[in-house]
Every structure is written in structure tokens, then in C-alpha cells.
């Protein structure tokens, strides 16, 4: 058996865990940055309302403060 890996991202992601806050349409969400790359970051929040706030924001920048 042979395993092949295809990296589809332009820049590699670096795993991390940084406390952070995201603001979407004047709503503040508390969560964590769980990985970063040269062109973005993955923000995780324990709230379902965060996911709902993102529905219409595909490819739209979001302000994130890292503590």
C-alpha cells in the first residue's frame, strides 16, 4: 500500500493555540486561533452563533484580535 499526500494550500499552516476575539457585524465572539498561515488563520469559537454569523461572509475579511 502506498500513501500519497497532496498539499492543496499555497502556504503551509502552523498549529498553535492563541486566545483571540473575532468581531462580525458588531458581535464579539471569544475563541482561539488554532492555526495560522501566511494568508490566514483558523479561528475556533465554542458558540453556534459564531457559525451562523459566518454564513454570508465567505471570502470576506473578519477582524480578529489576538490576546
N, C-alpha and C positions, 0 to 999 in steps of 0.2 A: 504494500500500500504506500502511495506517495501523497504527501500533503503539500499543497501549493497555497501560497499566501499572496493575495493581490492587494496592494495598498492603493486605495482609490482617492485618498486625500492628497492635496498638493503639499501640505506641510504636516509633519508628524504631531500627534497630540502628546502632551506630557501630563501624567497623572499628578493630581495634587488634592489638597483639601483646605480651602481657604474660606473662612466665614465671609459672607457677602450679602448685599441687599440689591434688589432689582426694582426699578420703577417703571410701571407700564400704565399709561393713561392716568397718572396721578395716584395710582395704587402702589403701595410699598409692599414688597414680598421679601421675607428673610429666608435665606438658604445658604448654599455653599457652592463655590466653584469647584468642580471635581476634575476638570482637565482643561488645559489651555493649549493653543497653537498660535502660530504667527498671525492667523486671520480670525481667531475667535476663541470662545470659551464655552464650556458646558456648565450651566447654572442649574442646580437641583434645589427644589423647594418642596417641603412636605405638604403643601396645600394644593388641593384640586382646583381651587380658584386661580392659581397661577397658570395651570394648563389651559383653563378656559379663557384667560386673558390673552393667551398666545394664538388663539385660533385664527384671527385675521391679520397676524403680524409676520407671516412668512417673509424672509429676506428683508425685514425692517430692523434697523439697529435699535437696541434697547440699552438704556443707561444702567450700568452696574457699578456699585461702589464696593470695593474690597476693603475689609477692615484691617 
